[in-house]
Amino acid sequence: MPSAEMPTTLSSETNYRSNDLQSLAPPPAKKVCMDEMLQKYCGEFGQWQLKHFTLTGLAWVFVAFHTMVMIFADHEPHWRCLAGSAGSGCTATAGNVCGLKPGSWEWVGGRGATTVSEWGLDCGDIFKVGLVRAFFFVGWMIGGGVFGHLSDSFLGRKRTLGVVCALNAIFGCLTALSPNNWIYVLLRLLTGFSTGGVGLCAYVLASEPIGPKKRGAVGMSSFYFLAGGIALLSGIAYIFQTWRYLYVASSIPSFLYIVLVLPFLSESPRWYLVRGRVTEAMKLMSAIASSNGKHLPNDVFLALDEEANKDSSSYHDENSNNECLENKGPHVASIVDLVRSPITRVRLLIVVALNFLGALVYYGLSLNVVNLKINLYLNVMLNAMGEMPAFVITTMLLDRFGRKPLTAATMWFSGFFCLMGSLMKNVGVWKVVRMVCGVLGIFGMAGTYNLLFIYTTELFPTVVRNVALGCSTQAAHMGAILAPFVVIFGDGYHLRYSQHAG
């Protein structure tokens, strides 16, 4: 006779088997955004990010080389009266050579020392010096937009950085072979075009794998490489005092970067995510966590900010793990997406205005060292050294006072010392005082410029971040385009021209 307890026993065994199957099932998948994954699982700034940031930041040195080389290559060198020219009117007290008779004077260092001495870009042609500098920034403005878009598209951050570094090296070396001023202008335009992409790609590639709490301070440290590059360029220019050799010496390091450094860089995980390549993004995030001594759980997956927020409170079935790892279509944004939203539209207008004014002052002060009539190599180095404390102080105060108040304060600081310097004569001891005002002006504006780059990055979502940075970079270099002409007119160009015409 069958036992009455048989159905109960079978029911219990069925429940046990069901529980066993549930315990073997994969845990529910959880979608998180990039910042949350860095904070909770991978580490915001560990060994992996430090190595990646250092190697990427080296590209800023070459931005400094190709930008500030014009200070040394295009300045007006010293001149002296020739022996036996006493009756020609050539005296050591003459302010410039515009009123002197040809053959009564010569350039110190020879005719090929700078472009000014080689091609006679003095007196009535001094405006051509401002023109070549302006065209460099025109190229930078165009390149910032073009390469900003390419780095967001199929090419990616890393490959775009390699392309622009190669172009920089090629155009820089070709510049040394310029047969005349107009070919020189064209090659500087092309160099500016490629340089515009170097800083943009290097900054984004370095900062995107860093956690949100560390991104501001670490991102600002990128500009140590820029200031260090300017100081290093002063030493290189002191060794190579002929402009053609200087261009070659400042361009070769870009080739070395491509060969020795670029292979050790990783693509941005954010770019992988935005392009829909979730598998590659997860592999890279797992590598970051492992290198930092962290563990990335198998049930955590990357998602865009909007997707992560939408699904943050929901769980998924056993098929959701595979769904999270599926590669999806790329999310490509344009400037239309920026201006469509009222919030991002207003932010973009403010950022564009601030970057325009900041660049006008920063590059104006940097290029104005030729007007101070003090040792050029020392002055450029002091300006570069003056930038570094600005980065330290703004980094320390960044989270305490916030981006907006700190940006306003540094702009006021720079403006005050620019005004003081403009009221002083460039004679005697006032030369030194004026130089100090210039260094302090650089100090304040370097802090502003640094903050604006960080501020712009944090104000816009991932999908349109590089588009916004491209727009702000273009605006900044519209200000930089005007800066060389401010420097030329600040050196009394109108007086030189009138002397030449007379």
Secondary structure per residue as TSV (DSSP state, phi and psi in degrees):
chain	resnum	aa	ss	phi	psi
A	1	M	-	360.0	128.7
A	2	P	-	-63.7	145.4
A	3	S	-	-74.7	144.9
A	4	A	T	-73.3	-17.5
A	5	E	T	-87.3	-1.4
A	6	M	H	-59.9	-47.4
A	7	P	H	-61.2	-37.8
A	8	T	H	-64.4	-42.1
A	9	T	H	-63.2	-43.8
A	10	L	H	-63.8	-38.6
A	11	S	H	-63.8	-41.0
A	12	S	H	-64.8	-42.7
A	13	E	H	-63.2	-37.5
A	14	T	H	-62.9	-41.7
A	15	N	H	-64.6	-41.2
A	16	Y	H	-62.7	-43.8
A	17	R	H	-63.6	-39.1
A	18	S	H	-62.8	-42.4
A	19	N	H	-65.4	-37.8
A	20	D	H	-63.4	-42.1
A	21	L	H	-64.9	-38.7
A	22	Q	H	-66.0	-35.7
A	23	S	H	-70.5	-27.3
A	24	L	H	-83.4	-14.3
A	25	A	S	-69.6	146.9
A	26	P	-	-64.6	147.1
A	27	P	-	-65.1	156.1
A	28	P	-	-63.8	140.9
A	29	A	-	-75.8	147.6
A	30	K	E	-127.1	122.3
A	31	K	E	-90.0	129.8
A	32	V	E	-132.2	154.8
A	33	C	-	-80.5	171.9
A	34	M	H	-60.8	-46.1
A	35	D	H	-63.1	-41.0
A	36	E	H	-66.5	-39.1
A	37	M	H	-65.4	-39.2
A	38	L	I	-65.5	-41.2
A	39	Q	I	-69.8	-44.2
A	40	K	I	-89.4	-33.6
A	41	Y	I	-123.1	-33.7
A	42	C	I	-102.9	-25.1
A	43	G	-	98.9	133.2
A	44	E	S	-76.6	-37.8
A	45	F	S	-153.6	86.9
A	46	G	-	-110.1	-158.1
A	47	Q	H	-59.9	-41.3
A	48	W	H	-63.4	-48.0
A	49	Q	H	-65.5	-35.9
A	50	L	H	-62.6	-46.1
A	51	K	H	-63.6	-46.5
A	52	H	H	-62.7	-42.8
A	53	F	H	-65.0	-42.7
A	54	T	H	-64.4	-46.4
A	55	L	H	-66.7	-38.8
A	56	T	H	-71.4	-39.1
A	57	G	H	-63.5	-22.4
A	58	L	T	-60.9	-24.3
A	59	A	H	-63.6	-26.6
A	60	W	H	-65.4	-26.6
A	61	V	H	-60.5	-39.6
A	62	F	H	-75.3	-27.6
A	63	V	H	-61.6	-44.1
A	64	A	H	-62.8	-44.1
A	65	F	H	-57.9	-53.5
A	66	H	H	-74.2	-21.6
A	67	T	H	-85.6	-51.9
A	68	M	H	-86.5	-4.1
A	69	V	H	-61.2	-25.0
A	70	M	H	-64.9	-27.0
A	71	I	H	-59.7	-42.4
A	72	F	H	-87.4	-35.9
A	73	A	H	-75.6	-29.1
A	74	D	S	-112.9	10.4
A	75	H	S	-82.2	159.9
A	76	E	-	-83.3	115.4
A	77	P	-	-73.1	170.3
A	78	H	-	-68.0	155.6
A	79	W	E	-133.4	165.5
A	80	R	E	-147.6	155.7
A	81	C	E	-77.0	142.3
A	82	L	-	-77.3	154.1
A	83	A	T	-63.5	135.7
A	84	G	T	85.5	12.4
A	85	S	-	-103.0	22.4
A	86	A	G	-62.2	-34.9
A	87	G	G	-87.4	0.8
A	88	S	G	-90.6	-4.9
A	89	G	T	91.4	1.5
A	90	C	-	-80.8	118.0
A	91	T	-	-132.9	157.2
A	92	A	T	-68.2	-17.0
A	93	T	T	-85.4	-6.9
A	94	A	-	-64.3	134.4
A	95	G	S	-71.0	-30.8
A	96	N	-	-155.9	-179.2
A	97	V	S	-95.5	3.0
A	98	C	T	-66.2	-32.6
A	99	G	T	-96.0	6.7
A	100	L	S	-94.7	151.2
A	101	K	-	-73.8	139.8
A	102	P	T	-59.0	139.1
A	103	G	T	90.0	-5.6
A	104	S	S	-96.2	-4.1
A	105	W	E	-148.6	168.5
A	106	E	E	-148.9	157.9
A	107	W	E	-79.8	136.3
A	108	V	T	-73.2	129.1
A	109	G	T	94.9	-1.7
A	110	G	-	93.1	168.1
A	111	R	T	-68.3	-27.2
A	112	G	T	-94.1	16.6
A	113	A	S	-65.4	-46.0
A	114	T	S	-136.9	171.7
A	115	T	H	-66.7	-30.4
A	116	V	H	-64.2	-46.5
A	117	S	H	-73.9	-33.7
A	118	E	H	-73.8	-40.3
A	119	W	H	-108.8	10.5
A	120	G	T	65.0	41.5
A	121	L	-	-88.5	55.6
A	122	D	S	-124.2	175.4
A	123	C	G	52.9	-116.5
A	124	G	G	-68.9	-17.1
A	125	D	G	-102.2	9.5
A	126	I	T	-63.8	-22.9
A	127	F	H	-63.7	-23.9
A	128	K	H	-66.8	-25.9
A	129	V	H	-65.9	-45.5
A	130	G	H	-64.2	-32.5
A	131	L	H	-66.6	-44.7
A	132	V	H	-67.3	-35.6
A	133	R	H	-68.4	-40.5
A	134	A	H	-64.2	-39.6
A	135	F	H	-66.9	-30.6
A	136	F	H	-59.5	-45.0
A	137	F	H	-74.6	-26.1
A	138	V	H	-61.9	-45.6
A	139	G	H	-61.6	-39.3
A	140	W	H	-63.1	-41.8
A	141	M	H	-61.9	-42.8
A	142	I	H	-69.0	-44.5
A	143	G	H	-64.3	-34.8
A	144	G	H	-58.7	-41.8
A	145	G	H	-72.5	-43.6
A	146	V	H	-65.7	-51.1
A	147	F	H	-76.9	-24.0
A	148	G	H	-63.6	-40.4
A	149	H	H	-69.9	-41.3
A	150	L	H	-64.7	-37.0
A	151	S	H	-69.3	-24.1
A	152	D	H	-83.4	-20.7
A	153	S	T	-92.0	-151.0
A	154	F	T	-62.8	-25.4
A	155	L	T	-72.1	-35.9
A	156	G	H	83.0	167.8
A	157	R	H	-67.3	-48.6
A	158	K	H	-66.0	-49.2
A	159	R	H	-67.0	-34.7
A	160	T	H	-64.9	-40.3
A	161	L	H	-61.3	-40.4
A	162	G	H	-63.6	-41.0
A	163	V	H	-63.6	-47.4
A	164	V	H	-69.9	-33.4
A	165	C	H	-65.6	-40.4
A	166	A	H	-64.0	-44.1
A	167	L	H	-63.5	-40.1
A	168	N	H	-58.1	-47.3
A	169	A	H	-63.9	-43.0
A	170	I	H	-65.3	-50.7
A	171	F	H	-66.2	-34.8
A	172	G	H	-64.3	-43.4
A	173	C	H	-68.7	-38.5
A	174	L	H	-65.5	-31.8
A	175	T	H	-59.3	-35.4
A	176	A	T	-64.4	-18.4
A	177	L	T	-98.6	8.2
A	178	S	-	-57.4	124.7
A	179	P	S	-81.7	-22.2
A	180	N	S	-152.4	176.4
A	181	N	H	-67.3	-33.9
A	182	W	H	-74.5	-35.0
A	183	I	H	-66.8	-36.6
A	184	Y	H	-60.9	-44.0
A	185	V	H	-60.6	-44.4
A	186	L	H	-62.3	-44.6
A	187	L	H	-70.0	-32.4
A	188	R	H	-69.7	-33.7
A	189	L	H	-61.6	-45.0
A	190	L	H	-68.4	-36.8
A	191	T	H	-64.2	-41.0
A	192	G	H	-63.4	-36.4
A	193	F	H	-59.2	-44.8
A	194	S	H	-77.2	-34.2
A	195	T	H	-64.2	-32.1
A	196	G	H	-59.6	-27.7
A	197	G	H	-87.0	-22.2
A	198	V	H	-66.4	-55.1
A	199	G	H	-61.5	-40.7
A	200	L	H	-63.8	-50.5
A	201	C	H	-67.9	-38.8
A	202	A	H	-64.8	-41.9
A	203	Y	H	-66.6	-47.9
A	204	V	H	-65.0	-44.0
A	205	L	H	-63.6	-35.3
A	206	A	H	-76.4	-36.9
A	207	S	H	-90.2	-24.7
A	208	E	T	-65.6	-34.2
A	209	P	T	-82.4	7.7
A	210	I	S	-98.1	141.8
A	211	G	-	-65.4	157.7
A	212	P	H	-62.0	-33.9
A	213	K	H	-74.1	-23.2
A	214	K	H	-103.0	-13.2
A	215	R	H	-63.8	-39.7
A	216	G	H	-63.3	-53.3
A	217	A	H	-65.8	-43.4
A	218	V	H	-69.9	-39.4
A	219	G	H	-61.2	-38.5
A	220	M	H	-65.7	-26.1
A	221	S	T	-69.1	-13.7
A	222	S	H	-57.9	-32.6
A	223	F	H	-77.8	-9.0
A	224	Y	H	-62.0	-38.2
A	225	F	H	-65.8	-37.7
A	226	L	H	-65.0	-49.2
A	227	A	H	-64.5	-40.3
A	228	G	H	-63.3	-36.3
A	229	G	H	-65.5	-38.7
A	230	I	H	-65.0	-44.3
A	231	A	H	-63.1	-41.7
A	232	L	H	-65.0	-37.7
A	233	L	H	-61.9	-34.6
A	234	S	H	-58.7	-42.5
A	235	G	H	-67.2	-40.7
A	236	I	H	-63.6	-43.1
A	237	A	H	-65.7	-32.4
A	238	Y	H	-66.8	-34.2
A	239	I	H	-77.5	-45.6
A	240	F	-	-104.2	89.7
A	241	Q	-	-92.2	11.9
A	242	T	S	-109.3	129.6
A	243	W	H	-61.8	-33.3
A	244	R	H	-67.3	-46.3
A	245	Y	H	-64.1	-34.0
A	246	L	H	-64.3	-40.1
A	247	Y	H	-64.3	-40.3
A	248	V	H	-65.8	-45.0
A	249	A	H	-65.0	-31.0
A	250	S	H	-88.5	-6.4
A	251	S	H	-102.0	-32.2
A	252	I	H	-57.8	-38.8
A	253	P	H	-57.1	-26.6
A	254	S	H	-65.4	-38.3
A	255	F	H	-62.9	-43.4
A	256	L	H	-63.2	-35.2
A	257	Y	H	-63.2	-41.9
A	258	I	H	-63.6	-39.3
A	259	V	H	-81.1	-42.0
A	260	L	H	-97.6	-23.6
A	261	V	T	-114.9	-47.2
A	262	L	G	-55.5	-38.2
A	263	P	G	-60.9	-20.8
A	264	F	G	-93.6	1.8
A	265	L	-	-89.9	150.5
A	266	S	-	-105.8	152.9
A	267	E	-	-69.2	158.9
A	268	S	-	-71.5	128.8
A	269	P	H	-64.5	-28.2
A	270	R	H	-66.1	-38.0
A	271	W	H	-65.2	-43.2
A	272	Y	H	-55.6	-45.1
A	273	L	H	-65.6	-46.7
A	274	V	H	-65.1	-33.6
A	275	R	T	-79.3	-0.3
A	276	G	T	83.4	9.3
A	277	R	-	-94.4	71.3
A	278	V	H	-66.8	-36.7
A	279	T	H	-60.7	-47.7
A	280	E	H	-63.9	-38.5
A	281	A	H	-63.0	-42.3
A	282	M	H	-67.8	-37.8
A	283	K	H	-62.4	-42.2
A	284	L	H	-68.1	-40.7
A	285	M	H	-65.4	-35.5
A	286	S	H	-65.5	-38.7
A	287	A	H	-65.9	-39.0
A	288	I	H	-62.5	-46.6
A	289	A	H	-61.5	-43.2
A	290	S	H	-64.0	-43.7
A	291	S	H	-65.2	-31.7
A	292	N	T	-87.6	4.3
A	293	G	T	75.4	25.8
A	294	K	-	-110.4	174.9
A	295	H	-	-130.1	128.5
A	296	L	-	-101.2	112.6
A	297	P	-	-61.6	152.2
A	298	N	T	-72.2	-18.1
A	299	D	T	-96.3	10.5
A	300	V	E	-109.9	130.1
A	301	F	E	-132.2	150.6
A	302	L	E	-77.2	147.3
A	303	A	-	-151.8	157.0
A	304	L	-	-61.8	157.3
A	305	D	H	-53.2	-43.0
A	306	E	H	-66.2	-41.2
A	307	E	H	-67.9	-40.3
A	308	A	H	-65.4	-41.2
A	309	N	H	-66.8	-35.3
A	310	K	H	-68.5	-37.5
A	311	D	H	-103.3	9.9
A	312	S	T	-64.5	-27.9
A	313	S	T	-104.7	6.5
A	314	S	-	-113.6	153.9
A	315	Y	-	-112.9	161.8
A	316	H	-	-125.1	161.0
A	317	D	-	-80.5	-171.9
A	318	E	T	-68.5	-16.5
A	319	N	T	-85.4	-8.0
A	320	S	H	-71.5	-27.7
A	321	N	H	-60.7	-47.3
A	322	N	H	-65.6	-35.0
A	323	E	H	-65.3	-39.5
A	324	C	H	-66.7	-30.9
A	325	L	H	-87.2	-6.7
A	326	E	S	-67.6	134.6
A	327	N	-	-70.5	138.7
A	328	K	-	-119.2	173.2
A	329	G	-	-67.6	147.8
A	330	P	-	-67.7	146.9
A	331	H	-	-102.3	102.2
A	332	V	-	-106.9	128.5
A	333	A	-	-114.3	161.6
A	334	S	-	-137.7	-179.1
A	335	I	H	-65.1	-23.2
A	336	V	H	-61.5	-38.2
A	337	D	H	-67.6	-28.7
A	338	L	H	-70.6	-45.0
A	339	V	H	-85.1	-10.3
A	340	R	H	-67.7	-38.6
A	341	S	S	-87.6	132.8
A	342	P	H	-59.9	-36.7
A	343	I	H	-66.7	-51.9
A	344	T	H	-68.5	-27.0
A	345	R	H	-66.8	-46.6
A	346	V	H	-65.7	-42.0
A	347	R	H	-60.5	-41.1
A	348	L	H	-63.5	-42.5
A	349	L	H	-63.1	-42.3
A	350	I	H	-66.9	-44.4
A	351	V	H	-63.3	-40.1
A	352	V	H	-62.5	-45.1
A	353	A	H	-64.2	-44.5
A	354	L	H	-65.9	-39.8
A	355	N	H	-68.3	-36.0
A	356	F	H	-61.2	-51.2
A	357	L	H	-68.0	-40.4
A	358	G	H	-62.3	-42.8
A	359	A	H	-68.6	-37.7
A	360	L	H	-58.3	-43.9
A	361	V	H	-73.8	-46.0
A	362	Y	H	-61.6	-52.0
A	363	Y	H	-73.6	-29.2
A	364	G	H	-62.4	-45.7
A	365	L	H	-67.3	-39.2
A	366	S	H	-64.9	-43.2
A	367	L	H	-79.1	-19.4
A	368	N	G	-73.2	-5.7
A	369	V	G	-59.2	-25.5
A	370	V	G	-69.0	-19.9
A	371	N	G	-88.6	-9.8
A	372	L	S	-83.1	-11.4
A	373	K	-	57.2	33.8
A	374	I	S	-119.7	166.8
A	375	N	-	-45.9	116.0
A	376	L	H	-65.0	-43.6
A	377	Y	H	-65.5	-41.8
A	378	L	H	-67.0	-40.9
A	379	N	H	-65.1	-43.1
A	380	V	H	-64.4	-40.3
A	381	M	H	-65.1	-41.0
A	382	L	H	-64.6	-39.3
A	383	N	H	-61.6	-42.5
A	384	A	H	-64.6	-42.8
A	385	M	H	-65.7	-31.6
A	386	G	H	-67.5	-24.8
A	387	E	H	-72.4	-33.8
A	388	M	H	-63.4	-44.0
A	389	P	H	-60.4	-30.1
A	390	A	H	-62.4	-38.9
A	391	F	H	-67.4	-39.6
A	392	V	H	-65.1	-49.0
A	393	I	H	-66.1	-44.7
A	394	T	H	-66.4	-32.1
A	395	T	H	-66.1	-41.8
A	396	M	H	-67.0	-34.4
A	397	L	H	-96.2	-4.3
A	398	L	H	-57.5	-52.9
A	399	D	H	-81.5	-20.0
A	400	R	H	-77.0	-43.0
A	401	F	H	-106.5	-15.8
A	402	G	-	91.4	161.9
A	403	R	H	-67.0	-47.0
A	404	K	H	-65.5	-52.8
A	405	P	H	-62.1	-37.2
A	406	L	H	-68.4	-38.2
A	407	T	H	-62.8	-44.5
A	408	A	H	-63.7	-41.0
A	409	A	H	-65.4	-43.2
A	410	T	H	-67.3	-33.2
A	411	M	H	-67.9	-41.3
A	412	W	H	-63.5	-42.0
A	413	F	H	-60.9	-48.3
A	414	S	H	-63.9	-43.4
A	415	G	H	-61.1	-38.0
A	416	F	H	-62.5	-47.2
A	417	F	H	-75.5	-27.2
A	418	C	H	-63.8	-41.9
A	419	L	H	-65.2	-43.1
A	420	M	H	-61.9	-43.6
A	421	G	H	-64.7	-34.4
A	422	S	H	-70.0	-19.6
A	423	L	T	-88.6	-4.1
A	424	M	S	-103.5	144.8
A	425	K	-	-80.6	152.9
A	426	N	S	-94.4	52.8
A	427	V	S	-135.9	149.2
A	428	G	T	57.3	-139.2
A	429	V	T	-67.9	-20.9
A	430	W	H	-66.2	-21.6
A	431	K	H	-59.6	-44.6
A	432	V	H	-67.9	-42.6
A	433	V	H	-62.7	-40.5
A	434	R	H	-65.8	-37.8
A	435	M	H	-64.3	-40.8
A	436	V	H	-62.2	-41.8
A	437	C	H	-61.2	-37.9
A	438	G	H	-65.3	-41.8
A	439	V	H	-63.7	-41.8
A	440	L	H	-68.4	-34.2
A	441	G	H	-64.9	-42.0
A	442	I	H	-62.2	-41.0
A	443	F	H	-54.9	-51.2
A	444	G	H	-67.1	-43.7
A	445	M	H	-74.2	-29.0
A	446	A	H	-63.2	-40.8
A	447	G	H	-62.6	-41.6
A	448	T	H	-63.5	-48.7
A	449	Y	H	-61.2	-39.7
A	450	N	H	-63.3	-47.5
A	451	L	H	-63.3	-37.5
A	452	L	H	-64.0	-36.3
A	453	F	H	-65.8	-43.5
A	454	I	H	-65.8	-46.6
A	455	Y	H	-57.9	-46.3
A	456	T	H	-62.8	-41.0
A	457	T	H	-61.8	-40.1
A	458	E	H	-83.2	-17.2
A	459	L	H	-80.1	-18.1
A	460	F	S	-121.4	146.8
A	461	P	-	-63.8	163.6
A	462	T	H	-56.9	-43.8
A	463	V	H	-61.7	-34.4
A	464	V	H	-111.5	10.3
A	465	R	H	-62.6	-48.2
A	466	N	H	-69.2	-30.3
A	467	V	H	-64.5	-43.3
A	468	A	H	-64.8	-42.3
A	469	L	H	-64.0	-36.5
A	470	G	H	-64.3	-41.4
A	471	C	H	-65.6	-44.5
A	472	S	H	-66.4	-35.6
A	473	T	H	-65.6	-41.3
A	474	Q	H	-62.9	-41.7
A	475	A	H	-64.1	-41.3
A	476	A	H	-60.7	-38.2
A	477	H	H	-86.2	-9.6
A	478	M	H	-68.3	-39.5
A	479	G	H	-66.6	-39.0
A	480	A	H	-66.6	-30.6
A	481	I	H	-61.7	-37.3
A	482	L	H	-77.0	-25.7
A	483	A	H	-57.9	-44.4
A	484	P	H	-59.6	-35.6
A	485	F	H	-72.1	-32.8
A	486	V	H	-62.3	-40.6
A	487	V	H	-65.8	-44.1
A	488	I	H	-62.2	-47.6
A	489	F	H	-70.4	-27.3
A	490	G	H	-68.6	-19.5
A	491	D	T	-92.5	14.5
A	492	G	T	76.7	40.6
A	493	Y	H	-59.4	-38.6
A	494	H	H	-64.0	-34.7
A	495	L	H	-70.2	-41.9
A	496	R	H	-61.8	-43.2
A	497	Y	H	-65.3	-40.0
A	498	S	H	-66.4	-36.3
A	499	Q	H	-65.4	-41.8
A	500	H	H	-65.5	-42.4
A	501	A	H	-66.3	-36.4
A	502	G	-	-67.8	360.0
